[in-house]
Amino acid sequence: MNFYPEERIALFIDGANLYATSRTLGFDIDYRRLYDLFAKECRLVRAFYYTALIEDQEYSPIRPLIDWLDYNGYSMVTKPAKEFTDSQGRRRVKGDMDIELAVDMLELADRLDHAVLFSGDGDFRRLVEAVQQKGVRVTVVSSIRAQPPLIADELRRQADNFIDLVELQDRIQRRLPPDHPRANAQRQQASQSYEEEYADEEG
């Protein structure tokens, strides 16, 4: 990662986008490991997590994560998701957090050296440009290795640095208990990655 020990950074995590990216790549994120990774690399000023919530649900599967993040160093930014019925009569949920993320990044820009955006949404290209004009470096974290790629080309081009989420997997992946059904798949994936890397070195 292209970070310096004394630079002030903040993380801006588009929760829905990051979740979709990690699931597409086949692993779960350990947000404690993610936080610690950046806190050890440089001066982590703030870690924002953005998500919309459906308020009338009796139980939301994301609520335990939100509560944990709120107690463990993350600044939570939430708002009610809007439900609507589309033209075919299907129930849809809309929960766009782009404005909230953009406002926070612009407001904090004068106190940062580096902003890390966890999203592949091309709508953030202009935001990245605006923050760069204030002298802030911007790293975008998403994936081009996912099928299909989840990073908009215009956003990747605008960023000062791009990190594919796959490159961070070994350092931020949630470790599952040995008897967990998905633990064996994780071990096989790690073994395959090692074998491919070893083969490349031998070749």
MDTraj code that builds the backbone (N, CA, C; nanometers):
import mdtraj as md
import numpy as np

residues = "MET ASN PHE TYR PRO GLU GLU ARG ILE ALA LEU PHE ILE ASP GLY ALA ASN LEU TYR ALA THR SER ARG THR LEU GLY PHE ASP ILE ASP TYR ARG ARG LEU TYR ASP LEU PHE ALA LYS GLU CYS ARG LEU VAL ARG ALA PHE TYR TYR THR ALA LEU ILE GLU ASP GLN GLU TYR SER PRO ILE ARG PRO LEU ILE ASP TRP LEU ASP TYR ASN GLY TYR SER MET VAL THR LYS PRO ALA LYS GLU PHE THR ASP SER GLN GLY ARG ARG ARG VAL LYS GLY ASP MET ASP ILE GLU LEU ALA VAL ASP MET LEU GLU LEU ALA ASP ARG LEU ASP HIS ALA VAL LEU PHE SER GLY ASP GLY ASP PHE ARG ARG LEU VAL GLU ALA VAL GLN GLN LYS GLY VAL ARG VAL THR VAL VAL SER SER ILE ARG ALA GLN PRO PRO LEU ILE ALA ASP GLU LEU ARG ARG GLN ALA ASP ASN PHE ILE ASP LEU VAL GLU LEU GLN ASP ARG ILE GLN ARG ARG LEU PRO PRO ASP HIS PRO ARG ALA ASN ALA GLN ARG GLN GLN ALA SER GLN SER TYR GLU GLU GLU TYR ALA ASP GLU GLU GLY".split()
xyz = np.array([
    [0.0850, -0.1193, 0.0000],
    [0.0000, 0.0000, 0.0000],
    [0.0886, 0.1244, 0.0000],
    [0.0424, 0.2258, -0.0691],
    [0.1209, 0.3475, -0.0873],
    [0.0813, 0.4534, 0.0158],
    [0.1245, 0.4313, 0.1423],
    [0.0918, 0.5224, 0.2508],
    [0.2186, 0.5603, 0.3263],
    [0.2140, 0.6765, 0.3933],
    [0.3281, 0.7251, 0.4695],
    [0.2910, 0.7334, 0.6172],
    [0.3842, 0.7009, 0.7070],
    [0.3526, 0.6922, 0.8503],
    [0.2933, 0.8190, 0.9103],
    [0.3369, 0.9373, 0.8641],
    [0.2928, 1.0615, 0.9269],
    [0.1724, 1.1259, 0.8604],
    [0.1242, 1.0690, 0.7501],
    [0.0116, 1.1347, 0.6836],
    [-0.1207, 1.1035, 0.7538],
    [-0.2067, 1.2038, 0.7532],
    [-0.3390, 1.1907, 0.8149],
    [-0.4354, 1.1349, 0.7111],
    [-0.4999, 1.0243, 0.7446],
    [-0.5924, 0.9647, 0.6483],
    [-0.7292, 0.9431, 0.7132],
    [-0.8288, 0.9286, 0.6277],
    [-0.9627, 0.8904, 0.6714],
    [-1.0172, 0.7883, 0.5725],
    [-1.0945, 0.6938, 0.6246],
    [-1.1584, 0.5926, 0.5414],
    [-1.3038, 0.6323, 0.5185],
    [-1.3479, 0.6190, 0.3943],
    [-1.4865, 0.6485, 0.3581],
    [-1.5427, 0.5221, 0.2928],
    [-1.6221, 0.4472, 0.3699],
    [-1.6663, 0.3148, 0.3265],
    [-1.8126, 0.3179, 0.2832],
    [-1.8344, 0.2984, 0.1542],
    [-1.9687, 0.2813, 0.0996],
    [-2.0097, 0.1380, 0.1339],
    [-2.0849, 0.1222, 0.2446],
    [-2.1110, -0.0089, 0.3005],
    [-2.1707, -0.1086, 0.2027],
    [-2.2751, -0.0696, 0.1317],
    [-2.3411, -0.1610, 0.0391],
    [-2.2478, -0.2008, -0.0745],
    [-2.1695, -0.1046, -0.1231],
    [-2.0777, -0.1318, -0.2336],
    [-1.9657, -0.2254, -0.1912],
    [-1.9085, -0.2013, -0.0726],
    [-1.7996, -0.2866, -0.0242],
    [-1.8504, -0.4272, 0.0049],
    [-1.9696, -0.4371, 0.0622],
    [-2.0271, -0.5690, 0.0908],
    [-2.0453, -0.6485, -0.0383],
    [-2.1011, -0.5827, -0.1416],
    [-2.1234, -0.6505, -0.2688],
    [-1.9918, -0.6953, -0.3315],
    [-1.8884, -0.6118, -0.3186],
    [-1.7586, -0.6450, -0.3765],
    [-1.6956, -0.7654, -0.3065],
    [-1.6963, -0.7643, -0.1741],
    [-1.6347, -0.8748, -0.0997],
    [-1.7103, -1.0049, -0.1232],
    [-1.8432, -0.9975, -0.1296],
    [-1.9217, -1.1181, -0.1534],
    [-1.8974, -1.1742, -0.2927],
    [-1.8822, -1.0849, -0.3899],
    [-1.8521, -1.1285, -0.5265],
    [-1.7173, -1.1988, -0.5315],
    [-1.6224, -1.1504, -0.4513],
    [-1.4892, -1.2102, -0.4464],
    [-1.4838, -1.3334, -0.3559],
    [-1.5915, -1.3585, -0.2810],
    [-1.6018, -1.4817, -0.2044],
    [-1.5424, -1.4804, -0.0649],
    [-1.5360, -1.3630, -0.0002],
    [-1.4881, -1.3619, 0.1380],
    [-1.5592, -1.2537, 0.2186],
    [-1.5574, -1.2708, 0.3512],
    [-1.6169, -1.1743, 0.4433],
    [-1.5075, -1.0875, 0.5040],
    [-1.5398, -0.9618, 0.5290],
    [-1.4418, -0.8679, 0.5834],
    [-1.4488, -0.8649, 0.7353],
    [-1.3321, -0.8681, 0.7964],
    [-1.3185, -0.8486, 0.9405],
    [-1.2869, -0.7000, 0.9604],
    [-1.3835, -0.6250, 1.0090],
    [-1.3672, -0.4797, 1.0165],
    [-1.2697, -0.4367, 1.1249],
    [-1.2441, -0.5208, 1.2227],
    [-1.1381, -0.4912, 1.3186],
    [-1.0026, -0.4974, 1.2498],
    [-0.9802, -0.6002, 1.1695],
    [-0.8537, -0.6137, 1.0972],
    [-0.8373, -0.5004, 0.9956],
    [-0.9473, -0.4627, 0.9318],
    [-0.9422, -0.3533, 0.8348],
    [-0.9013, -0.2231, 0.9022],
    [-0.9636, -0.1934, 1.0144],
    [-0.9323, -0.0713, 1.0895],
    [-0.7863, -0.0717, 1.1337],
    [-0.7426, -0.1825, 1.1925],
    [-0.6061, -0.1925, 1.2435],
    [-0.5021, -0.1826, 1.1323],
    [-0.5341, -0.2359, 1.0152],
    [-0.4413, -0.2306, 0.9020],
    [-0.4034, -0.0869, 0.8692],
    [-0.5028, -0.0007, 0.8610],
    [-0.4751, 0.1385, 0.8250],
    [-0.4234, 0.2183, 0.9447],
    [-0.4691, 0.1845, 1.0644],
    [-0.4209, 0.2549, 1.1837],
    [-0.2720, 0.2323, 1.2058],
    [-0.2222, 0.1155, 1.1648],
    [-0.0804, 0.0841, 1.1820],
    [0.0047, 0.1472, 1.0722],
    [-0.0554, 0.1698, 0.9563],
    [0.0191, 0.2242, 0.8423],
    [0.0435, 0.3740, 0.8564],
    [-0.0523, 0.4468, 0.9140],
    [-0.0423, 0.5926, 0.9201],
    [-0.1321, 0.6466, 1.0318],
    [-0.1586, 0.7768, 1.0294],
    [-0.2396, 0.8394, 1.1337],
    [-0.3861, 0.8393, 1.0904],
    [-0.4607, 0.7443, 1.1387],
    [-0.6007, 0.7309, 1.1000],
    [-0.6864, 0.8300, 1.1784],
    [-0.7368, 0.9304, 1.1082],
    [-0.8157, 1.0361, 1.1719],
    [-0.9588, 0.9909, 1.1964],
    [-1.0186, 0.9248, 1.0978],
    [-1.1576, 0.8833, 1.1092],
    [-1.1854, 0.7699, 1.0116],
    [-1.2759, 0.6814, 1.0498],
    [-1.3206, 0.5739, 0.9613],
    [-1.4727, 0.5812, 0.9530],
    [-1.5236, 0.6280, 0.8407],
    [-1.6679, 0.6417, 0.8218],
    [-1.7256, 0.5178, 0.7528],
    [-1.8443, 0.4782, 0.7966],
    [-1.9162, 0.3672, 0.7325],
    [-2.0573, 0.4160, 0.7010],
    [-2.0963, 0.4060, 0.5738],
    [-2.2244, 0.4594, 0.5282],
    [-2.3175, 0.3465, 0.4868],
    [-2.4396, 0.3509, 0.5399],
    [-2.5385, 0.2519, 0.4983],
    [-2.6789, 0.3027, 0.5272],
    [-2.7733, 0.2585, 0.4443],
    [-2.9145, 0.2889, 0.4664],
    [-2.9797, 0.1704, 0.5367],
    [-3.0799, 0.1983, 0.6214],
    [-3.1457, 0.0943, 0.6993],
    [-3.2966, 0.0969, 0.6750],
    [-3.3545, -0.0211, 0.6668],
    [-3.5003, -0.0311, 0.6572],
    [-3.5547, -0.0305, 0.7990],
    [-3.6213, 0.0768, 0.8360],
    [-3.6564, 0.0977, 0.9763],
    [-3.7730, 0.0120, 1.0246],
    [-3.8627, -0.0288, 0.9365],
    [-3.9814, -0.1002, 0.9825],
    [-3.9610, -0.2516, 0.9915],
    [-3.8396, -0.2984, 0.9625],
    [-3.8132, -0.4411, 0.9749],
    [-3.8018, -0.4792, 1.1224],
    [-3.8607, -0.5938, 1.1603],
    [-3.8477, -0.6405, 1.2977],
    [-3.7025, -0.6742, 1.3300],
    [-3.6341, -0.7337, 1.2306],
    [-3.4926, -0.7662, 1.2502],
    [-3.4175, -0.7366, 1.1215],
    [-3.3127, -0.6592, 1.1329],
    [-3.2289, -0.6296, 1.0173],
    [-3.0981, -0.7073, 1.0310],
    [-3.0608, -0.7870, 0.9301],
    [-2.9373, -0.8659, 0.9406],
    [-2.8114, -0.7806, 0.9523],
    [-2.8233, -0.6536, 0.9126],
    [-2.7051, -0.5671, 0.9184],
    [-2.6931, -0.4963, 1.0533],
    [-2.7992, -0.4992, 1.1352],
    [-2.7973, -0.4257, 1.2618],
    [-2.6843, -0.4676, 1.3559],
    [-2.6561, -0.5987, 1.3737],
    [-2.5438, -0.6357, 1.4618],
    [-2.4114, -0.5775, 1.4146],
    [-2.3895, -0.5745, 1.2838],
    [-2.2659, -0.5153, 1.2316],
    [-2.2616, -0.3663, 1.2607],
    [-2.3728, -0.2967, 1.2386],
    [-2.3780, -0.1524, 1.2637],
    [-2.3456, -0.1227, 1.4099],
    [-2.4067, -0.1990, 1.4998],
    [-2.3821, -0.1769, 1.6429],
    [-2.2359, -0.2029, 1.6779],
    [-2.1786, -0.3098, 1.6223],
    [-2.0387, -0.3420, 1.6519],
    [-1.9464, -0.2312, 1.6012],
    [-1.9676, -0.1858, 1.4791],
    [-1.8840, -0.0796, 1.4217],
    [-1.8928, 0.0473, 1.5063],
    [-2.0136, 0.0778, 1.5521],
    [-2.0371, 0.1991, 1.6292],
    [-1.9590, 0.1983, 1.7605],
    [-1.9373, 0.0807, 1.8176],
    [-1.8657, 0.0683, 1.9448],
    [-1.7154, 0.0451, 1.9256],
    [-1.6702, 0.0312, 1.8017],
    [-1.5309, -0.0088, 1.7784],
    [-1.4562, 0.0824, 1.6825],
    [-1.4773, 0.2112, 1.6988],
    [-1.3929, 0.3079, 1.6312],
    [-1.4445, 0.3656, 1.5018],
    [-1.5546, 0.3129, 1.4490],
    [-1.6083, 0.3643, 1.3230],
    [-1.7116, 0.4739, 1.3494],
    [-1.7158, 0.5711, 1.2603],
    [-1.8197, 0.6738, 1.2656],
    [-1.9322, 0.6307, 1.1716],
    [-2.0468, 0.6009, 1.2284],
    [-2.1573, 0.5482, 1.1502],
    [-2.2423, 0.6610, 1.0929],
    [-2.2729, 0.6499, 0.9638],
    [-2.3624, 0.7449, 0.8979],
    [-2.4734, 0.6623, 0.8339],
    [-2.5939, 0.6755, 0.8878],
    [-2.7068, 0.5970, 0.8378],
    [-2.8253, 0.6880, 0.8086],
    [-2.9168, 0.6354, 0.7301],
    [-3.0444, 0.7032, 0.7074],
    [-3.1471, 0.5976, 0.6673],
    [-3.2762, 0.6295, 0.6816],
    [-3.3778, 0.5314, 0.6437],
    [-3.3763, 0.5039, 0.4928],
    [-3.3851, 0.3774, 0.4584],
    [-3.3974, 0.3409, 0.3172],
    [-3.5411, 0.3678, 0.2719],
    [-3.5569, 0.4026, 0.1455],
    [-3.6898, 0.4292, 0.0907],
    [-3.7394, 0.3074, 0.0135],
    [-3.8596, 0.2653, 0.0470],
    [-3.9196, 0.1520, -0.0227],
    [-4.0195, 0.2026, -0.1264],
    [-4.0221, 0.1363, -0.2423],
    [-4.1172, 0.1738, -0.3467],
    [-4.1509, 0.0514, -0.4300],
    [-4.2554, 0.0633, -0.5104],
    [-4.2968, -0.0446, -0.5994],
    [-4.2654, -0.0034, -0.7426],
    [-4.1913, -0.0878, -0.8147],
    [-4.1530, -0.0526, -0.9511],
    [-4.2693, -0.0741, -1.0481],
    [-4.2444, -0.0489, -1.1762],
    [-4.3488, -0.0553, -1.2786],
    [-4.4062, -0.1955, -1.2964],
    [-4.3329, -0.2965, -1.2506],
    [-4.3804, -0.4337, -1.2626],
    [-4.4403, -0.4863, -1.1316],
    [-4.4600, -0.3954, -1.0379],
    [-4.5248, -0.4327, -0.9137],
    [-4.4334, -0.4955, -0.8103],
    [-4.3026, -0.4924, -0.8343],
    [-4.2089, -0.5527, -0.7407],
    [-4.1641, -0.4513, -0.6356],
    [-4.1482, -0.4992, -0.5134],
    [-4.1047, -0.4132, -0.4028],
    [-3.9552, -0.3879, -0.4134],
    [-3.9160, -0.2634, -0.4119],
    [-3.7750, -0.2254, -0.4229],
    [-3.7354, -0.1388, -0.3043],
    [-3.6056, -0.1383, -0.2752],
    [-3.5519, -0.0558, -0.1673],
    [-3.4407, 0.0318, -0.2240],
    [-3.4469, 0.1598, -0.1936],
    [-3.3443, 0.2540, -0.2400],
    [-3.2772, 0.3169, -0.1196],
    [-3.1447, 0.3117, -0.1180],
    [-3.0725, 0.3676, -0.0035],
    [-2.9398, 0.4278, -0.0452],
    [-2.9431, 0.5331, -0.1233],
    [-2.8222, 0.5960, -0.1760],
    [-2.7594, 0.6863, -0.0706],
    [-2.6302, 0.6621, -0.0415],
    [-2.5587, 0.7406, 0.0597],
    [-2.4521, 0.8310, -0.0022],
    [-2.4584, 0.8532, -0.1328],
    [-2.3540, 0.9286, -0.2024],
    [-2.3379, 1.0705, -0.1485],
    [-2.4488, 1.1392, -0.1247],
    [-2.4419, 1.2790, -0.0803],
    [-2.3761, 1.2880, 0.0570],
    [-2.4162, 1.2009, 0.1478],
    [-2.3596, 1.2030, 0.2826],
    [-2.2090, 1.1799, 0.2788],
    [-2.1664, 1.0833, 0.1992],
    [-2.0232, 1.0537, 0.1876],
    [-1.9480, 1.1727, 0.1274],
    [-2.0039, 1.2307, 0.0228],
    [-1.9380, 1.3437, -0.0442],
    [-1.9232, 1.4634, 0.0489],
    [-2.0281, 1.4951, 0.1239],
    [-2.0232, 1.6094, 0.2164],
    [-1.9157, 1.5880, 0.3230],
    [-1.9105, 1.4687, 0.3802],
    [-1.8114, 1.4417, 0.4845],
    [-1.6689, 1.4503, 0.4308],
    [-1.6458, 1.3954, 0.3117],
    [-1.5107, 1.3982, 0.2563],
    [-1.4665, 1.5413, 0.2268],
    [-1.5555, 1.6208, 0.1721],
    [-1.5214, 1.7604, 0.1408],
    [-1.4996, 1.8421, 0.2682],
    [-1.5815, 1.8183, 0.3700],
    [-1.5678, 1.8938, 0.4947],
    [-1.4384, 1.8600, 0.5682],
    [-1.3948, 1.7368, 0.5560],
    [-1.2759, 1.6916, 0.6289],
    [-1.1468, 1.7109, 0.5487],
    [-1.1596, 1.7423, 0.4215],
    [-1.0438, 1.7467, 0.3309],
    [-0.9307, 1.8370, 0.3813],
    [-0.9645, 1.9498, 0.4427],
    [-0.8611, 2.0436, 0.4881],
    [-0.7780, 1.9882, 0.6039],
    [-0.8263, 1.8805, 0.6672],
    [-0.7537, 1.8215, 0.7797],
    [-0.6952, 1.6850, 0.7449],
    [-0.6901, 1.6542, 0.6153],
    [-0.6393, 1.5246, 0.5698],
    [-0.5249, 1.5397, 0.4716],
    [-0.4410, 1.4376, 0.4663],
    [-0.3409, 1.4262, 0.3609],
    [-0.3827, 1.3215, 0.2575],
    [-0.4685, 1.2296, 0.3015],
    [-0.5005, 1.1135, 0.2177],
    [-0.6408, 1.0647, 0.2520],
    [-0.7248, 1.0472, 0.1518],
    [-0.8589, 0.9913, 0.1700],
    [-0.8643, 0.8557, 0.1008],
    [-0.9250, 0.7581, 0.1686],
    [-0.9378, 0.6236, 0.1123],
    [-1.0860, 0.5948, 0.0919],
    [-1.1245, 0.5800, -0.0333],
    [-1.2638, 0.5584, -0.0695],
    [-1.2866, 0.4117, -0.1036],
    [-1.3722, 0.3469, -0.0275],
    [-1.4079, 0.2076, -0.0541],
    [-1.5356, 0.2060, -0.1367],
    [-1.5208, 0.2185, -0.2660],
    [-1.6348, 0.2147, -0.3575],
    [-1.5830, 0.2132, -0.5005],
    [-1.6608, 0.1521, -0.5891],
    [-1.6246, 0.1532, -0.7300],
    [-1.7197, 0.2372, -0.8126],
    [-1.8069, 0.3119, -0.7441],
    [-1.9118, 0.3901, -0.8095],
    [-1.8534, 0.5083, -0.8876],
    [-1.8774, 0.5107, -1.0177],
    [-1.8244, 0.6170, -1.1021],
    [-1.8788, 0.7545, -1.0686],
    [-1.9912, 0.7622, -0.9975],
    [-2.0467, 0.8922, -0.9591],
    [-1.9537, 0.9686, -0.8658],
    [-1.8587, 0.8992, -0.8041],
    [-1.7657, 0.9658, -0.7123],
    [-1.6453, 1.0288, -0.7840],
    [-1.6361, 1.0170, -0.9141],
    [-1.5192, 1.0704, -0.9855],
    [-1.5018, 1.2201, -0.9600],
    [-1.6097, 1.2953, -0.9717],
    [-1.6005, 1.4412, -0.9531],
    [-1.5644, 1.4752, -0.8091],
    [-1.6148, 1.3998, -0.7133],
    [-1.5785, 1.4203, -0.5728],
    [-1.4291, 1.4007, -0.5540],
    [-1.3761, 1.2931, -0.6093],
    [-1.2325, 1.2655, -0.5975],
    [-1.1522, 1.3813, -0.6562],
    [-1.1936, 1.4302, -0.7712],
    [-1.1237, 1.5423, -0.8344],
    [-1.1266, 1.6663, -0.7457],
    [-1.2426, 1.6959, -0.6853],
    [-1.2567, 1.8137, -0.6004],
    [-1.1663, 1.8053, -0.4778],
    [-1.1573, 1.6870, -0.4182],
    [-1.0726, 1.6679, -0.3002],
    [-0.9247, 1.6760, -0.3386],
    [-0.8897, 1.6236, -0.4536],
    [-0.7517, 1.6336, -0.5015],
    [-0.7106, 1.7790, -0.5215],
    [-0.8043, 1.8616, -0.5651],
    [-0.7744, 2.0035, -0.5863],
    [-0.7462, 2.0763, -0.4552],
    [-0.7833, 2.0148, -0.3433],
    [-0.7527, 2.0699, -0.2116],
    [-0.6195, 2.0163, -0.1583],
    [-0.5493, 1.9390, -0.2404],
    [-0.4178, 1.8872, -0.2023],
    [-0.4199, 1.7524, -0.1335],
    [-0.5336, 1.6835, -0.1390],
    [-0.5471, 1.5533, -0.0730],
    [-0.5281, 1.4413, -0.1752],
    [-0.4451, 1.3439, -0.1413],
    [-0.4332, 1.2245, -0.2254],
    [-0.5530, 1.1350, -0.2013],
    [-0.5973, 1.0652, -0.3053],
    [-0.7140, 0.9766, -0.2912],
    [-0.6801, 0.8375, -0.3439],
    [-0.7014, 0.7396, -0.2569],
    [-0.6894, 0.5991, -0.2956],
    [-0.8289, 0.5395, -0.3034],
    [-0.8554, 0.4666, -0.4090],
    [-0.9841, 0.3990, -0.4267],
    [-0.9631, 0.2491, -0.4092],
    [-1.0501, 0.1860, -0.3306],
    [-1.0446, 0.0410, -0.3080],
    [-1.1710, -0.0218, -0.3659],
    [-1.1525, -0.1092, -0.4642],
    [-1.2646, -0.1817, -0.5255],
    [-1.2046, -0.3055, -0.5913],
    [-1.2585, -0.3476, -0.7054],
    [-1.2000, -0.4653, -0.7702],
    [-1.2199, -0.4651, -0.9210],
    [-1.1088, -0.4939, -0.9911],
    [-1.1174, -0.5190, -1.1350],
    [-1.1109, -0.6693, -1.1618],
    [-1.0790, -0.7464, -1.0573],
    [-1.0676, -0.8917, -1.0751],
    [-1.2011, -0.9629, -1.0599],
    [-1.2987, -0.8934, -1.0024],
    [-1.4318, -0.9520, -0.9925],
    [-1.4902, -0.9662, -1.1322],
    [-1.5850, -1.0565, -1.1466],
    [-1.6525, -1.0757, -1.2750],
    [-1.8018, -1.0464, -1.2591],
    [-1.8492, -0.9335, -1.3188],
    [-1.7732, -0.8350, -1.3954],
    [-1.6947, -0.7427, -1.3016],
    [-1.5977, -0.6651, -1.3547],
    [-1.5240, -0.5704, -1.2718],
    [-1.6196, -0.4728, -1.2035],
    [-1.5900, -0.4364, -1.0787],
    [-1.6810, -0.3537, -1.0003],
    [-1.6321, -0.2108, -0.9827],
    [-1.5250, -0.1739, -1.0509],
    [-1.4727, -0.0376, -1.0437],
    [-1.4978, 0.0336, -1.1757],
    [-1.5584, 0.1508, -1.1685],
    [-1.5811, 0.2303, -1.2889],
    [-1.4465, 0.2810, -1.3407],
    [-1.4262, 0.2719, -1.4694],
    [-1.2973, 0.3090, -1.5275],
    [-1.2635, 0.4554, -1.5002],
    [-1.3645, 0.5442, -1.5087],
    [-1.3373, 0.6866, -1.4879],
    [-1.2946, 0.7154, -1.3451],
    [-1.3457, 0.6393, -1.2486],
    [-1.3062, 0.6586, -1.1088],
    [-1.1644, 0.6082, -1.0867],
    [-1.1331, 0.4959, -1.1440],
    [-0.9977, 0.4400, -1.1305],
    [-0.8939, 0.5335, -1.1913],
    [-0.9257, 0.5921, -1.3058],
    [-0.8323, 0.6848, -1.3721],
    [-0.8109, 0.8115, -1.2887],
    [-0.9155, 0.8579, -1.2233],
    [-0.9065, 0.9820, -1.1470],
    [-0.8271, 0.9643, -1.0181],
    [-0.8352, 0.8476, -0.9578],
    [-0.7707, 0.8244, -0.8278],
    [-0.6187, 0.8339, -0.8389],
    [-0.5542, 0.8765, -0.7309],
    [-0.4076, 0.8781, -0.7263],
    [-0.3530, 0.7363, -0.7167],
    [-0.4308, 0.6501, -0.6519],
    [-0.3863, 0.5125, -0.6319],
    [-0.5091, 0.4232, -0.6293],
    [-0.4955, 0.3029, -0.6841],
    [-0.6050, 0.2061, -0.6826],
    [-0.5562, 0.0782, -0.6168],
    [-0.6363, 0.0257, -0.5234],
    [-0.6055, -0.1011, -0.4585],
    [-0.7186, -0.1982, -0.4887],
    [-0.6836, -0.3119, -0.5467],
    [-0.7850, -0.4142, -0.5676],
    [-0.8099, -0.4830, -0.4344],
    [-0.9360, -0.4985, -0.3985],
    [-0.9704, -0.5582, -0.2701],
    [-0.9077, -0.6958, -0.2523],
    [-0.8862, -0.7670, -0.3626],
    [-0.8220, -0.8988, -0.3572],
    [-0.6833, -0.8888, -0.2940],
    [-0.6126, -0.7785, -0.3195],
    [-0.4777, -0.7609, -0.2668],
    [-0.4777, -0.7470, -0.1143],
    [-0.5900, -0.7066, -0.0576],
    [-0.6003, -0.6906, 0.0879],
    [-0.6610, -0.8127, 0.1557],
    [-0.7076, -0.9080, 0.0786],
    [-0.7860, -1.0185, 0.1338],
    [-0.7175, -1.0895, 0.2498],
    [-0.5911, -1.1254, 0.2335],
    [-0.5207, -1.1986, 0.3389],
    [-0.5081, -1.1178, 0.4678],
    [-0.5183, -0.9859, 0.4567],
    [-0.4970, -0.8995, 0.5732],
    [-0.6264, -0.8527, 0.6381],
    [-0.7397, -0.8672, 0.5675],
    [-0.8656, -0.8175, 0.6241],
    [-0.9763, -0.9225, 0.6249],
    [-0.9485, -1.0428, 0.5758],
    [-1.0515, -1.1457, 0.5696],
    [-1.0894, -1.1946, 0.7082],
    [-1.2181, -1.2151, 0.7290],
    [-1.2647, -1.2689, 0.8566],
    [-1.2251, -1.4146, 0.8674],
    [-1.1554, -1.4474, 0.9756],
    [-1.1115, -1.5847, 0.9972],
    [-1.2261, -1.6656, 1.0567],
    [-1.2603, -1.7756, 0.9933],
    [-1.3703, -1.8590, 1.0393],
    [-1.3183, -1.9724, 1.1270],
    [-1.3985, -2.0185, 1.2232],
    [-1.3583, -2.1347, 1.3044],
    [-1.3341, -2.2559, 1.2149],
    [-1.2426, -2.3456, 1.2528],
    [-1.2089, -2.4610, 1.1687],
    [-1.3282, -2.5462, 1.1292],
    [-1.4317, -2.5515, 1.2153],
    [-1.5465, -2.6366, 1.1852],
    [-1.6571, -2.5632, 1.1100],
    [-1.6337, -2.4376, 1.0724],
    [-1.7341, -2.3625, 0.9976],
    [-1.7430, -2.4180, 0.8551],
    [-1.8640, -2.4300, 0.7985],
    [-1.8802, -2.4868, 0.6633],
    [-1.7963, -2.4193, 0.5559],
    [-1.7697, -2.2876, 0.5724],
    [-1.6940, -2.2172, 0.4695],
    [-1.5450, -2.2125, 0.4982],
    [-1.5028, -2.2639, 0.6134],
    [-1.3618, -2.2580, 0.6507],
    [-1.2765, -2.3398, 0.5551],
    [-1.3245, -2.4571, 0.5139],
    [-1.2484, -2.5419, 0.4223],
    [-1.2279, -2.4724, 0.2883],
    [-1.3313, -2.4007, 0.2433],
    [-1.3191, -2.3272, 0.1169],
    [-1.2127, -2.2185, 0.1283],
    [-1.2060, -2.1535, 0.2447],
    [-1.1032, -2.0515, 0.2670],
    [-0.9642, -2.1133, 0.2619],
    [-0.9490, -2.2303, 0.3244],
    [-0.8178, -2.2959, 0.3249],
    [-0.7776, -2.3361, 0.1834],
    [-0.8718, -2.3880, 0.1058],
    [-0.8427, -2.4279, -0.0319],
    [-0.8021, -2.3072, -0.1156],
    [-0.8725, -2.1946, -0.0933],
    [-0.8413, -2.0731, -0.1676],
    [-0.7017, -2.0224, -0.1325],
    [-0.6664, -2.0249, -0.0029],
    [-0.5341, -1.9803, 0.0405],
    [-0.4258, -2.0711, -0.0178],
    [-0.4515, -2.2018, -0.0193],
    [-0.3561, -2.2972, -0.0745],
    [-0.3357, -2.2744, -0.2237],
    [-0.4459, -2.2493, -0.2935],
    [-0.4369, -2.2251, -0.4378],
    [-0.3574, -2.0984, -0.4662],
    [-0.3820, -1.9919, -0.3873],
    [-0.3090, -1.8658, -0.4061],
    [-0.1599, -1.8868, -0.3851],
    [-0.1250, -1.9665, -0.2822],
    [0.0156, -1.9945, -0.2533],
    [0.0792, -2.0706, -0.3691],
    [0.0083, -2.1721, -0.4189],
    [0.0618, -2.2536, -0.5278],
    [0.0826, -2.1702, -0.6537],
    [-0.0128, -2.0800, -0.6833],
    [0.0013, -1.9955, -0.8021],
    [0.1202, -1.9019, -0.7884],
    [0.1365, -1.8444, -0.6681],
    [0.2487, -1.7526, -0.6449],
    [0.3808, -1.8267, -0.6557],
    [0.3875, -1.9468, -0.5976],
    [0.5092, -2.0276, -0.6016],
    [0.5426, -2.0669, -0.7463],
    [0.4391, -2.1014, -0.8230],
    [0.4582, -2.1388, -0.9631],
    [0.5142, -2.0230, -1.0441],
    [0.4624, -1.9002, -1.0132],
    [0.5120, -1.7811, -1.0826],
    [0.6591, -1.7580, -1.0538],
    [0.6995, -1.7803, -0.9283],
    [0.8390, -1.7583, -0.8909],
    [0.9286, -1.8625, -0.9577],
    [0.8788, -1.9858, -0.9646],
    [0.9587, -2.0917, -1.0265],
    [0.9733, -2.0702, -1.1770],
    [0.8633, -2.0161, -1.2367],
    [0.8655, -1.9936, -1.3817],
    [0.9558, -1.8791, -1.4177],
])
top = md.Topology()
chain = top.add_chain()
for i, resn in enumerate(residues, 1):
    res = top.add_residue(resn, chain, resSeq=i)
    for name in ("N", "CA", "C"):
        top.add_atom(name, md.element.get_by_symbol(name[0]), res)
traj = md.Trajectory(xyz[None], top)
